Amino acid sequence: MRGPCAAISTTTRKDGLVGLIDKCLAQASHRRAPVDEVTRLDALYRERCESCNVKHLYSFYCRCHRCKRSYTWVKNHLQIVP
């Protein structure tokens, strides 16, 4: 019976310490929002909806800009916008 340590030792023997590096950290997530979509949301918030709450901004964003993100994503992003 092999356990998780056996796979690690096999990887270490084959590739050395370089084989233990997590390769997922070097790649961007396929779920990450494109930069132009994020900047468009930031500009929309600053230009038109700074006095609106998130619910109104999200409904306007979905109606006029074909949003692909969830309400929670928009809300969390707006919380970090300076």
N, CA, C and O atoms as a Maestro MAE file, in Angstrom:
{
 s_m_m2io_version
 :::
 2.0.0
}

f_m_ct {
 s_m_title
 :::
 protein
 m_atom[328] {
  # First column is atom index #
  i_m_mmod_type
  r_m_x_coord
  r_m_y_coord
  r_m_z_coord
  i_m_residue_number
  s_m_chain_name
  s_m_pdb_residue_name
  s_m_pdb_atom_name
  i_m_atomic_number
  :::
  1 25 0.846 -1.196 0.000 1 A "MET " " N  " 7
  2 3 0.000 0.000 0.000 1 A "MET " " CA " 6
  3 2 0.884 1.249 0.000 1 A "MET " " C  " 6
  4 15 1.757 1.414 0.852 1 A "MET " " O  " 8
  5 25 0.639 2.102 -0.958 2 A "ARG " " N  " 7
  6 3 1.427 3.321 -1.076 2 A "ARG " " CA " 6
  7 2 0.651 4.496 -0.513 2 A "ARG " " C  " 6
  8 15 -0.565 4.579 -0.682 2 A "ARG " " O  " 8
  9 25 1.327 5.378 0.134 3 A "GLY " " N  " 7
  10 3 0.697 6.568 0.691 3 A "GLY " " CA " 6
  11 2 1.173 7.811 -0.026 3 A "GLY " " C  " 6
  12 15 1.898 7.723 -1.017 3 A "GLY " " O  " 8
  13 25 0.776 8.954 0.461 4 A "PRO " " N  " 7
  14 3 1.173 10.204 -0.198 4 A "PRO " " CA " 6
  15 2 2.671 10.457 -0.131 4 A "PRO " " C  " 6
  16 15 3.228 11.117 -1.009 4 A "PRO " " O  " 8
  17 25 3.324 9.942 0.893 5 A "CYS " " N  " 7
  18 3 4.772 10.148 1.010 5 A "CYS " " CA " 6
  19 2 5.535 9.397 -0.072 5 A "CYS " " C  " 6
  20 15 6.603 9.835 -0.500 5 A "CYS " " O  " 8
  21 25 4.990 8.266 -0.516 6 A "ALA " " N  " 7
  22 3 5.654 7.500 -1.575 6 A "ALA " " CA " 6
  23 2 5.682 8.302 -2.873 6 A "ALA " " C  " 6
  24 15 6.678 8.276 -3.597 6 A "ALA " " O  " 8
  25 25 4.603 9.010 -3.168 7 A "ALA " " N  " 7
  26 3 4.566 9.834 -4.389 7 A "ALA " " CA " 6
  27 2 5.560 10.979 -4.291 7 A "ALA " " C  " 6
  28 15 6.199 11.333 -5.281 7 A "ALA " " O  " 8
  29 25 5.694 11.558 -3.107 8 A "ILE " " N  " 7
  30 3 6.640 12.662 -2.929 8 A "ILE " " CA " 6
  31 2 8.069 12.159 -3.078 8 A "ILE " " C  " 6
  32 15 8.896 12.815 -3.712 8 A "ILE " " O  " 8
  33 25 8.363 11.000 -2.498 9 A "SER " " N  " 7
  34 3 9.732 10.494 -2.609 9 A "SER " " CA " 6
  35 2 10.059 10.095 -4.048 9 A "SER " " C  " 6
  36 15 11.200 10.248 -4.485 9 A "SER " " O  " 8
  37 25 9.067 9.585 -4.791 10 A "THR " " N  " 7
  38 3 9.282 9.256 -6.194 10 A "THR " " CA " 6
  39 2 9.567 10.516 -6.997 10 A "THR " " C  " 6
  40 15 10.459 10.531 -7.845 10 A "THR " " O  " 8
  41 25 8.810 11.571 -6.728 11 A "THR " " N  " 7
  42 3 9.015 12.843 -7.426 11 A "THR " " CA " 6
  43 2 10.377 13.424 -7.083 11 A "THR " " C  " 6
  44 15 11.068 13.956 -7.952 11 A "THR " " O  " 8
  45 25 10.761 13.321 -5.814 12 A "THR " " N  " 7
  46 3 12.051 13.858 -5.395 12 A "THR " " CA " 6
  47 2 13.199 13.094 -6.045 12 A "THR " " C  " 6
  48 15 14.187 13.693 -6.470 12 A "THR " " O  " 8
  49 25 13.069 11.775 -6.122 13 A "ARG " " N  " 7
  50 3 14.120 11.000 -6.769 13 A "ARG " " CA " 6
  51 2 14.216 11.319 -8.259 13 A "ARG " " C  " 6
  52 15 15.310 11.371 -8.821 13 A "ARG " " O  " 8
  53 25 13.072 11.529 -8.886 14 A "LYS " " N  " 7
  54 3 13.043 11.753 -10.334 14 A "LYS " " CA " 6
  55 2 13.523 13.154 -10.709 14 A "LYS " " C  " 6
  56 15 14.378 13.304 -11.582 14 A "LYS " " O  " 8
  57 25 12.969 14.194 -10.042 15 A "ASP " " N  " 7
  58 3 13.234 15.581 -10.433 15 A "ASP " " CA " 6
  59 2 14.085 16.363 -9.433 15 A "ASP " " C  " 6
  60 15 14.450 17.507 -9.704 15 A "ASP " " O  " 8
  61 25 14.399 15.784 -8.313 16 A "GLY " " N  " 7
  62 3 15.135 16.518 -7.285 16 A "GLY " " CA " 6
  63 2 14.194 17.466 -6.548 16 A "GLY " " C  " 6
  64 15 12.976 17.286 -6.584 16 A "GLY " " O  " 8
  65 25 14.742 18.457 -5.890 17 A "LEU " " N  " 7
  66 3 13.919 19.400 -5.132 17 A "LEU " " CA " 6
  67 2 13.052 20.279 -6.029 17 A "LEU " " C  " 6
  68 15 12.029 20.799 -5.584 17 A "LEU " " O  " 8
  69 25 13.450 20.446 -7.277 18 A "VAL " " N  " 7
  70 3 12.664 21.247 -8.217 18 A "VAL " " CA " 6
  71 2 11.299 20.606 -8.453 18 A "VAL " " C  " 6
  72 15 10.330 21.313 -8.730 18 A "VAL " " O  " 8
  73 25 11.209 19.294 -8.350 19 A "GLY " " N  " 7
  74 3 9.941 18.591 -8.553 19 A "GLY " " CA " 6
  75 2 8.919 18.856 -7.469 19 A "GLY " " C  " 6
  76 15 7.732 18.596 -7.663 19 A "GLY " " O  " 8
  77 25 9.361 19.372 -6.322 20 A "LEU " " N  " 7
  78 3 8.432 19.655 -5.225 20 A "LEU " " CA " 6
  79 2 7.782 21.024 -5.317 20 A "LEU " " C  " 6
  80 15 6.844 21.308 -4.572 20 A "LEU " " O  " 8
  81 25 8.255 21.876 -6.211 21 A "ILE " " N  " 7
  82 3 7.685 23.210 -6.366 21 A "ILE " " CA " 6
  83 2 6.282 23.098 -6.938 21 A "ILE " " C  " 6
  84 15 6.042 22.351 -7.886 21 A "ILE " " O  " 8
  85 25 5.364 23.843 -6.356 22 A "ASP " " N  " 7
  86 3 3.971 23.829 -6.807 22 A "ASP " " CA " 6
  87 2 3.861 24.623 -8.103 22 A "ASP " " C  " 6
  88 15 4.041 25.840 -8.109 22 A "ASP " " O  " 8
  89 25 3.570 23.939 -9.186 23 A "LYS " " N  " 7
  90 3 3.511 24.593 -10.495 23 A "LYS " " CA " 6
  91 2 2.248 25.416 -10.689 23 A "LYS " " C  " 6
  92 15 2.187 26.250 -11.592 23 A "LYS " " O  " 8
  93 25 1.245 25.195 -9.859 24 A "CYS " " N  " 7
  94 3 -0.009 25.952 -9.981 24 A "CYS " " CA " 6
  95 2 0.173 27.415 -9.588 24 A "CYS " " C  " 6
  96 15 -0.575 28.274 -10.055 24 A "CYS " " O  " 8
  97 25 1.142 27.705 -8.748 25 A "LEU " " N  " 7
  98 3 1.345 29.078 -8.301 25 A "LEU " " CA " 6
  99 2 1.894 29.973 -9.403 25 A "LEU " " C  " 6
  100 15 1.746 31.193 -9.334 25 A "LEU " " O  " 8
  101 25 2.519 29.392 -10.410 26 A "ALA " " N  " 7
  102 3 3.110 30.173 -11.486 26 A "ALA " " CA " 6
  103 2 2.112 30.510 -12.587 26 A "ALA " " C  " 6
  104 15 2.422 31.309 -13.471 26 A "ALA " " O  " 8
  105 25 0.921 29.916 -12.552 27 A "GLN " " N  " 7
  106 3 -0.065 30.124 -13.606 27 A "GLN " " CA " 6
  107 2 -1.213 30.995 -13.104 27 A "GLN " " C  " 6
  108 15 -1.591 30.922 -11.935 27 A "GLN " " O  " 8
  109 25 -1.755 31.806 -13.982 28 A "ALA " " N  " 7
  110 3 -2.943 32.588 -13.639 28 A "ALA " " CA " 6
  111 2 -4.169 31.684 -13.699 28 A "ALA " " C  " 6
  112 15 -4.240 30.775 -14.526 28 A "ALA " " O  " 8
  113 25 -5.114 31.934 -12.834 29 A "SER " " N  " 7
  114 3 -6.323 31.126 -12.804 29 A "SER " " CA " 6
  115 2 -7.156 31.381 -14.059 29 A "SER " " C  " 6
  116 15 -7.213 32.511 -14.545 29 A "SER " " O  " 8
  117 25 -7.797 30.346 -14.582 30 A "HIS " " N  " 7
  118 3 -8.663 30.520 -15.745 30 A "HIS " " CA " 6
  119 2 -9.953 31.239 -15.351 30 A "HIS " " C  " 6
  120 15 -10.689 31.706 -16.220 30 A "HIS " " O  " 8
  121 25 -10.228 31.329 -14.065 31 A "ARG " " N  " 7
  122 3 -11.436 32.009 -13.588 31 A "ARG " " CA " 6
  123 2 -11.197 33.482 -13.284 31 A "ARG " " C  " 6
  124 15 -12.139 34.204 -12.958 31 A "ARG " " O  " 8
  125 25 -9.979 33.928 -13.384 32 A "ARG " " N  " 7
  126 3 -9.631 35.310 -13.063 32 A "ARG " " CA " 6
  127 2 -10.283 36.262 -14.069 32 A "ARG " " C  " 6
  128 15 -10.311 35.990 -15.269 32 A "ARG " " O  " 8
  129 25 -10.803 37.377 -13.562 33 A "ALA " " N  " 7
  130 3 -11.469 38.357 -14.420 33 A "ALA " " CA " 6
  131 2 -10.429 39.069 -15.288 33 A "ALA " " C  " 6
  132 15 -9.346 39.403 -14.809 33 A "ALA " " O  " 8
  133 25 -10.755 39.301 -16.559 34 A "PRO " " N  " 7
  134 3 -9.827 40.033 -17.427 34 A "PRO " " CA " 6
  135 2 -9.638 41.468 -16.936 34 A "PRO " " C  " 6
  136 15 -10.541 42.062 -16.347 34 A "PRO " " O  " 8
  137 25 -8.464 42.003 -17.187 35 A "VAL " " N  " 7
  138 3 -8.116 43.338 -16.703 35 A "VAL " " CA " 6
  139 2 -9.062 44.390 -17.271 35 A "VAL " " C  " 6
  140 15 -9.463 45.303 -16.550 35 A "VAL " " O  " 8
  141 25 -9.428 44.283 -18.551 36 A "ASP " " N  " 7
  142 3 -10.306 45.298 -19.141 36 A "ASP " " CA " 6
  143 2 -11.693 45.290 -18.496 36 A "ASP " " C  " 6
  144 15 -12.319 46.343 -18.374 36 A "ASP " " O  " 8
  145 25 -12.176 44.134 -18.087 37 A "GLU " " N  " 7
  146 3 -13.476 44.075 -17.416 37 A "GLU " " CA " 6
  147 2 -13.404 44.733 -16.035 37 A "GLU " " C  " 6
  148 15 -14.337 45.421 -15.619 37 A "GLU " " O  " 8
  149 25 -12.312 44.521 -15.343 38 A "VAL " " N  " 7
  150 3 -12.141 45.116 -14.014 38 A "VAL " " CA " 6
  151 2 -12.013 46.632 -14.125 38 A "VAL " " C  " 6
  152 15 -12.617 47.361 -13.339 38 A "VAL " " O  " 8
  153 25 -11.233 47.113 -15.093 39 A "THR " " N  " 7
  154 3 -11.086 48.559 -15.250 39 A "THR " " CA " 6
  155 2 -12.394 49.198 -15.706 39 A "THR " " C  " 6
  156 15 -12.692 50.329 -15.324 39 A "THR " " O  " 8
  157 25 -13.178 48.488 -16.520 40 A "ARG " " N  " 7
  158 3 -14.478 49.018 -16.945 40 A "ARG " " CA " 6
  159 2 -15.425 49.155 -15.749 40 A "ARG " " C  " 6
  160 15 -16.162 50.136 -15.650 40 A "ARG " " O  " 8
  161 25 -15.406 48.181 -14.851 41 A "LEU " " N  " 7
  162 3 -16.239 48.261 -13.651 41 A "LEU " " CA " 6
  163 2 -15.779 49.403 -12.750 41 A "LEU " " C  " 6
  164 15 -16.605 50.134 -12.204 41 A "LEU " " O  " 8
  165 25 -14.470 49.560 -12.592 42 A "ASP " " N  " 7
  166 3 -13.948 50.662 -11.781 42 A "ASP " " CA " 6
  167 2 -14.360 52.014 -12.356 42 A "ASP " " C  " 6
  168 15 -14.784 52.904 -11.619 42 A "ASP " " O  " 8
  169 25 -14.234 52.162 -13.668 43 A "ALA " " N  " 7
  170 3 -14.605 53.423 -14.304 43 A "ALA " " CA " 6
  171 2 -16.099 53.691 -14.178 43 A "ALA " " C  " 6
  172 15 -16.508 54.827 -13.937 43 A "ALA " " O  " 8
  173 25 -16.903 52.669 -14.337 44 A "LEU " " N  " 7
  174 3 -18.347 52.817 -14.187 44 A "LEU " " CA " 6
  175 2 -18.691 53.282 -12.782 44 A "LEU " " C  " 6
  176 15 -19.534 54.161 -12.601 44 A "LEU " " O  " 8
  177 25 -18.044 52.696 -11.798 45 A "TYR " " N  " 7
  178 3 -18.300 53.076 -10.410 45 A "TYR " " CA " 6
  179 2 -17.895 54.518 -10.148 45 A "TYR " " C  " 6
  180 15 -18.637 55.264 -9.509 45 A "TYR " " O  " 8
  181 25 -16.725 54.917 -10.634 46 A "ARG " " N  " 7
  182 3 -16.235 56.278 -10.369 46 A "ARG " " CA " 6
  183 2 -17.037 57.335 -11.130 46 A "ARG " " C  " 6
  184 15 -17.307 58.406 -10.586 46 A "ARG " " O  " 8
  185 25 -17.419 57.057 -12.366 47 A "GLU " " N  " 7
  186 3 -18.060 58.064 -13.205 47 A "GLU " " CA " 6
  187 2 -19.559 58.212 -12.953 47 A "GLU " " C  " 6
  188 15 -20.075 59.329 -12.948 47 A "GLU " " O  " 8
  189 25 -20.257 57.110 -12.746 48 A "ARG " " N  " 7
  190 3 -21.710 57.182 -12.735 48 A "ARG " " CA " 6
  191 2 -22.349 56.774 -11.422 48 A "ARG " " C  " 6
  192 15 -23.379 57.336 -11.049 48 A "ARG " " O  " 8
  193 25 -21.788 55.837 -10.723 49 A "CYS " " N  " 7
  194 3 -22.520 55.187 -9.641 49 A "CYS " " CA " 6
  195 2 -21.843 55.288 -8.291 49 A "CYS " " C  " 6
  196 15 -22.075 54.437 -7.432 49 A "CYS " " O  " 8
  197 25 -21.016 56.296 -8.072 50 A "GLU " " N  " 7
  198 3 -20.307 56.381 -6.803 50 A "GLU " " CA " 6
  199 2 -21.265 56.596 -5.632 50 A "GLU " " C  " 6
  200 15 -20.980 56.180 -4.509 50 A "GLU " " O  " 8
  201 25 -22.390 57.239 -5.891 51 A "SER " " N  " 7
  202 3 -23.354 57.461 -4.818 51 A "SER " " CA " 6
  203 2 -24.366 56.310 -4.706 51 A "SER " " C  " 6
  204 15 -25.165 56.286 -3.769 51 A "SER " " O  " 8
  205 25 -24.342 55.374 -5.630 52 A "CYS " " N  " 7
  206 3 -25.271 54.234 -5.607 52 A "CYS " " CA " 6
  207 2 -24.773 53.158 -4.654 52 A "CYS " " C  " 6
  208 15 -23.593 53.097 -4.312 52 A "CYS " " O  " 8
  209 25 -25.695 52.324 -4.243 53 A "ASN " " N  " 7
  210 3 -25.258 51.156 -3.487 53 A "ASN " " CA " 6
  211 2 -24.921 50.034 -4.469 53 A "ASN " " C  " 6
  212 15 -25.145 50.165 -5.673 53 A "ASN " " O  " 8
  213 25 -24.391 48.946 -3.954 54 A "VAL " " N  " 7
  214 3 -23.899 47.861 -4.803 54 A "VAL " " CA " 6
  215 2 -25.039 47.202 -5.575 54 A "VAL " " C  " 6
  216 15 -24.857 46.782 -6.718 54 A "VAL " " O  " 8
  217 25 -26.195 47.112 -4.961 55 A "LYS " " N  " 7
  218 3 -27.330 46.475 -5.628 55 A "LYS " " CA " 6
  219 2 -27.715 47.225 -6.902 55 A "LYS " " C  " 6
  220 15 -27.949 46.606 -7.941 55 A "LYS " " O  " 8
  221 25 -27.781 48.550 -6.827 56 A "HIS " " N  " 7
  222 3 -28.130 49.340 -8.009 56 A "HIS " " CA " 6
  223 2 -27.012 49.315 -9.048 56 A "HIS " " C  " 6
  224 15 -27.279 49.223 -10.246 56 A "HIS " " O  " 8
  225 25 -25.762 49.396 -8.593 57 A "LEU " " N  " 7
  226 3 -24.637 49.336 -9.524 57 A "LEU " " CA " 6
  227 2 -24.623 47.993 -10.256 57 A "LEU " " C  " 6
  228 15 -24.407 47.948 -11.467 57 A "LEU " " O  " 8
  229 25 -24.850 46.912 -9.530 58 A "TYR " " N  " 7
  230 3 -24.816 45.588 -10.147 58 A "TYR " " CA " 6
  231 2 -25.935 45.434 -11.171 58 A "TYR " " C  " 6
  232 15 -25.709 44.874 -12.244 58 A "TYR " " O  " 8
  233 25 -27.127 45.913 -10.866 59 A "SER " " N  " 7
  234 3 -28.226 45.791 -11.829 59 A "SER " " CA " 6
  235 2 -27.946 46.623 -13.084 59 A "SER " " C  " 6
  236 15 -28.245 46.185 -14.195 59 A "SER " " O  " 8
  237 25 -27.371 47.825 -12.912 60 A "PHE " " N  " 7
  238 3 -27.012 48.658 -14.064 60 A "PHE " " CA " 6
  239 2 -25.882 48.002 -14.860 60 A "PHE " " C  " 6
  240 15 -25.906 48.003 -16.091 60 A "PHE " " O  " 8
  241 25 -24.903 47.450 -14.164 61 A "TYR " " N  " 7
  242 3 -23.767 46.796 -14.809 61 A "TYR " " CA " 6
  243 2 -24.229 45.595 -15.632 61 A "TYR " " C  " 6
  244 15 -23.747 45.391 -16.747 61 A "TYR " " O  " 8
  245 25 -25.143 44.812 -15.106 62 A "CYS " " N  " 7
  246 3 -25.648 43.643 -15.847 62 A "CYS " " CA " 6
  247 2 -26.517 44.057 -17.029 62 A "CYS " " C  " 6
  248 15 -26.455 43.447 -18.097 62 A "CYS " " O  " 8
  249 25 -27.313 45.077 -16.838 63 A "ARG " " N  " 7
  250 3 -28.240 45.503 -17.879 63 A "ARG " " CA " 6
  251 2 -27.509 46.162 -19.054 63 A "ARG " " C  " 6
  252 15 -27.843 45.904 -20.211 63 A "ARG " " O  " 8
  253 25 -26.536 46.991 -18.770 64 A "CYS " " N  " 7
  254 3 -25.917 47.787 -19.835 64 A "CYS " " CA " 6
  255 2 -24.547 47.292 -20.297 64 A "CYS " " C  " 6
  256 15 -24.099 47.650 -21.386 64 A "CYS " " O  " 8
  257 25 -23.889 46.488 -19.497 65 A "HIS " " N  " 7
  258 3 -22.519 46.105 -19.831 65 A "HIS " " CA " 6
  259 2 -22.304 44.605 -19.922 65 A "HIS " " C  " 6
  260 15 -21.161 44.148 -19.940 65 A "HIS " " O  " 8
  261 25 -23.364 43.841 -19.980 66 A "ARG " " N  " 7
  262 3 -23.297 42.384 -20.119 66 A "ARG " " CA " 6
  263 2 -22.310 41.767 -19.121 66 A "ARG " " C  " 6
  264 15 -21.322 41.143 -19.509 66 A "ARG " " O  " 8
  265 25 -22.590 41.950 -17.862 67 A "CYS " " N  " 7
  266 3 -21.669 41.452 -16.839 67 A "CYS " " CA " 6
  267 2 -21.643 39.923 -16.825 67 A "CYS " " C  " 6
  268 15 -22.647 39.264 -17.097 67 A "CYS " " O  " 8
  269 25 -20.481 39.385 -16.505 68 A "LYS " " N  " 7
  270 3 -20.293 37.948 -16.431 68 A "LYS " " CA " 6
  271 2 -19.946 37.522 -15.012 68 A "LYS " " C  " 6
  272 15 -19.718 36.338 -14.761 68 A "LYS " " O  " 8
  273 25 -19.902 38.451 -14.100 69 A "ARG " " N  " 7
  274 3 -19.490 38.176 -12.731 69 A "ARG " " CA " 6
  275 2 -20.692 38.151 -11.813 69 A "ARG " " C  " 6
  276 15 -21.757 38.667 -12.150 69 A "ARG " " O  " 8
  277 25 -20.516 37.555 -10.663 70 A "SER " " N  " 7
  278 3 -21.600 37.461 -9.692 70 A "SER " " CA " 6
  279 2 -21.711 38.754 -8.886 70 A "SER " " C  " 6
  280 15 -20.807 39.589 -8.880 70 A "SER " " O  " 8
  281 25 -22.834 38.889 -8.215 71 A "TYR " " N  " 7
  282 3 -23.053 40.032 -7.344 71 A "TYR " " CA " 6
  283 2 -21.977 40.074 -6.260 71 A "TYR " " C  " 6
  284 15 -21.459 41.145 -5.942 71 A "TYR " " O  " 8
  285 25 -21.640 38.922 -5.696 72 A "THR " " N  " 7
  286 3 -20.647 38.859 -4.630 72 A "THR " " CA " 6
  287 2 -19.270 39.282 -5.129 72 A "THR " " C  " 6
  288 15 -18.528 39.950 -4.408 72 A "THR " " O  " 8
  289 25 -18.922 38.897 -6.358 73 A "TRP " " N  " 7
  290 3 -17.640 39.306 -6.912 73 A "TRP " " CA " 6
  291 2 -17.594 40.822 -7.054 73 A "TRP " " C  " 6
  292 15 -16.594 41.445 -6.696 73 A "TRP " " O  " 8
  293 25 -18.664 41.423 -7.573 74 A "VAL " " N  " 7
  294 3 -18.710 42.883 -7.746 74 A "VAL " " CA " 6
  295 2 -18.622 43.566 -6.384 74 A "VAL " " C  " 6
  296 15 -17.881 44.535 -6.223 74 A "VAL " " O  " 8
  297 25 -19.364 43.071 -5.417 75 A "LYS " " N  " 7
  298 3 -19.357 43.664 -4.079 75 A "LYS " " CA " 6
  299 2 -17.969 43.579 -3.455 75 A "LYS " " C  " 6
  300 15 -17.474 44.569 -2.916 75 A "LYS " " O  " 8
  301 25 -17.341 42.421 -3.522 76 A "ASN " " N  " 7
  302 3 -16.002 42.261 -2.948 76 A "ASN " " CA " 6
  303 2 -14.970 43.114 -3.677 76 A "ASN " " C  " 6
  304 15 -14.058 43.650 -3.047 76 A "ASN " " O  " 8
  305 25 -15.101 43.247 -4.984 77 A "HIS " " N  " 7
  306 3 -14.157 44.081 -5.732 77 A "HIS " " CA " 6
  307 2 -14.316 45.550 -5.354 77 A "HIS " " C  " 6
  308 15 -13.321 46.257 -5.196 77 A "HIS " " O  " 8
  309 25 -15.531 46.010 -5.210 78 A "LEU " " N  " 7
  310 3 -15.755 47.410 -4.870 78 A "LEU " " CA " 6
  311 2 -15.297 47.739 -3.456 78 A "LEU " " C  " 6
  312 15 -15.020 48.899 -3.154 78 A "LEU " " O  " 8
  313 25 -15.214 46.747 -2.596 79 A "GLN " " N  " 7
  314 3 -14.726 46.997 -1.240 79 A "GLN " " CA " 6
  315 2 -13.234 47.277 -1.227 79 A "GLN " " C  " 6
  316 15 -12.740 47.929 -0.306 79 A "GLN " " O  " 8
  317 25 -12.503 46.798 -2.229 80 A "ILE " " N  " 7
  318 3 -11.060 47.038 -2.252 80 A "ILE " " CA " 6
  319 2 -10.665 48.203 -3.156 80 A "ILE " " C  " 6
  320 15 -9.494 48.578 -3.195 80 A "ILE " " O  " 8
  321 25 -11.618 48.776 -3.879 81 A "VAL " " N  " 7
  322 3 -11.325 49.921 -4.751 81 A "VAL " " CA " 6
  323 2 -11.066 51.133 -3.874 81 A "VAL " " C  " 6
  324 15 -11.885 51.457 -3.014 81 A "VAL " " O  " 8
  325 25 -9.922 51.821 -4.080 82 A "PRO " " N  " 7
  326 3 -9.623 53.008 -3.236 82 A "PRO " " CA " 6
  327 2 -10.492 54.191 -3.568 82 A "PRO " " C  " 6
  328 15 -10.359 55.248 -2.950 82 A "PRO " " O  " 8
  :::
 }
 m_bond[327] {
  # First column is bond index #
  i_m_from
  i_m_to
  i_m_order
  :::
  1 1 2 1
  2 2 3 1
  3 3 4 2
  4 3 5 1
  5 5 6 1
  6 6 7 1
  7 7 8 2
  8 7 9 1
  9 9 10 1
  10 10 11 1
  11 11 12 2
  12 11 13 1
  13 13 14 1
  14 14 15 1
  15 15 16 2
  16 15 17 1
  17 17 18 1
  18 18 19 1
  19 19 20 2
  20 19 21 1
  21 21 22 1
  22 22 23 1
  23 23 24 2
  24 23 25 1
  25 25 26 1
  26 26 27 1
  27 27 28 2
  28 27 29 1
  29 29 30 1
  30 30 31 1
  31 31 32 2
  32 31 33 1
  33 33 34 1
  34 34 35 1
  35 35 36 2
  36 35 37 1
  37 37 38 1
  38 38 39 1
  39 39 40 2
  40 39 41 1
  41 41 42 1
  42 42 43 1
  43 43 44 2
  44 43 45 1
  45 45 46 1
  46 46 47 1
  47 47 48 2
  48 47 49 1
  49 49 50 1
  50 50 51 1
  51 51 52 2
  52 51 53 1
  53 53 54 1
  54 54 55 1
  55 55 56 2
  56 55 57 1
  57 57 58 1
  58 58 59 1
  59 59 60 2
  60 59 61 1
  61 61 62 1
  62 62 63 1
  63 63 64 2
  64 63 65 1
  65 65 66 1
  66 66 67 1
  67 67 68 2
  68 67 69 1
  69 69 70 1
  70 70 71 1
  71 71 72 2
  72 71 73 1
  73 73 74 1
  74 74 75 1
  75 75 76 2
  76 75 77 1
  77 77 78 1
  78 78 79 1
  79 79 80 2
  80 79 81 1
  81 81 82 1
  82 82 83 1
  83 83 84 2
  84 83 85 1
  85 85 86 1
  86 86 87 1
  87 87 88 2
  88 87 89 1
  89 89 90 1
  90 90 91 1
  91 91 92 2
  92 91 93 1
  93 93 94 1
  94 94 95 1
  95 95 96 2
  96 95 97 1
  97 97 98 1
  98 98 99 1
  99 99 100 2
  100 99 101 1
  101 101 102 1
  102 102 103 1
  103 103 104 2
  104 103 105 1
  105 105 106 1
  106 106 107 1
  107 107 108 2
  108 107 109 1
  109 109 110 1
  110 110 111 1
  111 111 112 2
  112 111 113 1
  113 113 114 1
  114 114 115 1
  115 115 116 2
  116 115 117 1
  117 117 118 1
  118 118 119 1
  119 119 120 2
  120 119 121 1
  121 121 122 1
  122 122 123 1
  123 123 124 2
  124 123 125 1
  125 125 126 1
  126 126 127 1
  127 127 128 2
  128 127 129 1
  129 129 130 1
  130 130 131 1
  131 131 132 2
  132 131 133 1
  133 133 134 1
  134 134 135 1
  135 135 136 2
  136 135 137 1
  137 137 138 1
  138 138 139 1
  139 139 140 2
  140 139 141 1
  141 141 142 1
  142 142 143 1
  143 143 144 2
  144 143 145 1
  145 145 146 1
  146 146 147 1
  147 147 148 2
  148 147 149 1
  149 149 150 1
  150 150 151 1
  151 151 152 2
  152 151 153 1
  153 153 154 1
  154 154 155 1
  155 155 156 2
  156 155 157 1
  157 157 158 1
  158 158 159 1
  159 159 160 2
  160 159 161 1
  161 161 162 1
  162 162 163 1
  163 163 164 2
  164 163 165 1
  165 165 166 1
  166 166 167 1
  167 167 168 2
  168 167 169 1
  169 169 170 1
  170 170 171 1
  171 171 172 2
  172 171 173 1
  173 173 174 1
  174 174 175 1
  175 175 176 2
  176 175 177 1
  177 177 178 1
  178 178 179 1
  179 179 180 2
  180 179 181 1
  181 181 182 1
  182 182 183 1
  183 183 184 2
  184 183 185 1
  185 185 186 1
  186 186 187 1
  187 187 188 2
  188 187 189 1
  189 189 190 1
  190 190 191 1
  191 191 192 2
  192 191 193 1
  193 193 194 1
  194 194 195 1
  195 195 196 2
  196 195 197 1
  197 197 198 1
  198 198 199 1
  199 199 200 2
  200 199 201 1
  201 201 202 1
  202 202 203 1
  203 203 204 2
  204 203 205 1
  205 205 206 1
  206 206 207 1
  207 207 208 2
  208 207 209 1
  209 209 210 1
  210 210 211 1
  211 211 212 2
  212 211 213 1
  213 213 214 1
  214 214 215 1
  215 215 216 2
  216 215 217 1
  217 217 218 1
  218 218 219 1
  219 219 220 2
  220 219 221 1
  221 221 222 1
  222 222 223 1
  223 223 224 2
  224 223 225 1
  225 225 226 1
  226 226 227 1
  227 227 228 2
  228 227 229 1
  229 229 230 1
  230 230 231 1
  231 231 232 2
  232 231 233 1
  233 233 234 1
  234 234 235 1
  235 235 236 2
  236 235 237 1
  237 237 238 1
  238 238 239 1
  239 239 240 2
  240 239 241 1
  241 241 242 1
  242 242 243 1
  243 243 244 2
  244 243 245 1
  245 245 246 1
  246 246 247 1
  247 247 248 2
  248 247 249 1
  249 249 250 1
  250 250 251 1
  251 251 252 2
  252 251 253 1
  253 253 254 1
  254 254 255 1
  255 255 256 2
  256 255 257 1
  257 257 258 1
  258 258 259 1
  259 259 260 2
  260 259 261 1
  261 261 262 1
  262 262 263 1
  263 263 264 2
  264 263 265 1
  265 265 266 1
  266 266 267 1
  267 267 268 2
  268 267 269 1
  269 269 270 1
  270 270 271 1
  271 271 272 2
  272 271 273 1
  273 273 274 1
  274 274 275 1
  275 275 276 2
  276 275 277 1
  277 277 278 1
  278 278 279 1
  279 279 280 2
  280 279 281 1
  281 281 282 1
  282 282 283 1
  283 283 284 2
  284 283 285 1
  285 285 286 1
  286 286 287 1
  287 287 288 2
  288 287 289 1
  289 289 290 1
  290 290 291 1
  291 291 292 2
  292 291 293 1
  293 293 294 1
  294 294 295 1
  295 295 296 2
  296 295 297 1
  297 297 298 1
  298 298 299 1
  299 299 300 2
  300 299 301 1
  301 301 302 1
  302 302 303 1
  303 303 304 2
  304 303 305 1
  305 305 306 1
  306 306 307 1
  307 307 308 2
  308 307 309 1
  309 309 310 1
  310 310 311 1
  311 311 312 2
  312 311 313 1
  313 313 314 1
  314 314 315 1
  315 315 316 2
  316 315 317 1
  317 317 318 1
  318 318 319 1
  319 319 320 2
  320 319 321 1
  321 321 322 1
  322 322 323 1
  323 323 324 2
  324 323 325 1
  325 325 326 1
  326 326 327 1
  327 327 328 2
  :::
 }
}
